[in-house]
């Protein structure tokens, strides 16, 4: 189990990107959250198995809605009490 913070840049606001994050996370058993940022990027913290996180990013990159130009990521400590994936 790992936790990562992702910052997505590109055409990621106003195109259903956060909704797609929620659907992918719930399908893959990932917990965490996603939120829009003031600069037009989207910030997400996701926690789960490494393969599940990789699959989630792959699904988001292959979406025909919006466009991801860059993804920055850092690893974070796991939160043991987290149970859901939400939009903030």
C-alpha positions as CSV (number, residue, x, y, z in Angstrom):
1,X,0.0,0.0,0.0
2,X,1.3,3.4,-1.0
3,X,0.0,7.0,-1.1
4,X,0.9,9.6,-3.8
5,X,0.1,13.2,-4.5
6,X,-0.5,14.0,-8.2
7,X,-0.7,17.4,-9.8
8,X,-2.3,17.3,-13.2
9,X,-1.7,20.2,-15.6
10,X,-3.5,20.8,-18.9
11,X,-7.2,21.0,-19.9
12,X,-8.3,19.3,-16.7
13,X,-10.9,21.6,-15.2
14,X,-14.5,21.9,-16.5
15,X,-14.3,18.6,-18.5
16,X,-15.4,16.0,-15.9
17,X,-11.9,15.1,-14.8
18,X,-12.6,14.9,-11.1
19,X,-15.6,12.7,-11.8
20,X,-13.4,10.4,-13.8
21,X,-10.9,10.3,-10.9
22,X,-13.7,9.2,-8.6
23,X,-15.0,6.5,-10.9
24,X,-11.5,5.1,-11.6
25,X,-10.6,5.2,-7.9
26,X,-13.7,3.4,-6.8
27,X,-13.4,0.8,-9.5
28,X,-9.8,0.1,-8.5
29,X,-10.2,0.2,-4.7
30,X,-8.3,3.4,-4.2
31,X,-8.9,5.9,-1.4
32,X,-8.1,9.6,-1.3
33,X,-9.4,12.9,-2.7
34,X,-9.2,15.2,-5.7
35,X,-9.7,19.0,-6.0
36,X,-9.4,21.8,-8.5
37,X,-6.6,24.4,-7.9
38,X,-6.8,28.1,-8.4
39,X,-4.2,27.9,-11.2
40,X,-6.2,25.5,-13.4
41,X,-4.5,22.3,-12.3
42,X,-6.0,19.5,-10.4
43,X,-4.5,18.1,-7.2
44,X,-5.1,14.5,-6.1
45,X,-4.0,12.3,-3.3
46,X,-4.5,8.6,-4.0
47,X,-3.8,5.6,-1.8
48,X,-3.8,1.9,-2.8
49,X,-1.7,-0.9,-4.3
50,X,1.0,0.4,-6.7
51,X,-0.4,-1.4,-9.7
52,X,-3.9,0.1,-9.0
53,X,-2.4,3.6,-8.8
54,X,-0.6,3.0,-12.1
55,X,-3.8,1.8,-13.7
56,X,-5.7,4.8,-12.5
57,X,-3.2,7.2,-14.1
58,X,-3.3,5.2,-17.3
59,X,-7.1,5.4,-17.4
60,X,-7.0,9.2,-16.8
61,X,-4.4,9.7,-19.5
62,X,-6.4,7.7,-22.0
63,X,-9.7,9.6,-21.4
64,X,-11.0,11.4,-24.4
65,X,-12.3,14.2,-22.2
66,X,-9.8,16.9,-21.3
67,X,-6.1,16.7,-21.8
68,X,-3.2,16.0,-19.4
69,X,-0.1,17.9,-20.4
70,X,2.0,17.0,-17.3
71,X,1.7,15.0,-14.1
72,X,3.9,15.7,-11.1
73,X,3.9,13.2,-8.3
74,X,5.4,12.7,-4.9
75,X,5.1,9.8,-2.4
76,X,3.4,10.5,0.9
77,X,2.9,8.6,4.1
78,X,-0.1,6.2,4.1
79,X,-3.2,7.2,6.0
80,X,-4.5,4.1,7.7
81,X,-8.0,5.5,8.6
82,X,-9.0,6.5,5.1
83,X,-11.9,4.6,3.6
84,X,-13.3,6.6,0.5
85,X,-12.3,8.6,-2.5
86,X,-14.0,12.0,-2.6
87,X,-14.1,15.3,-4.5
88,X,-13.0,18.2,-2.3
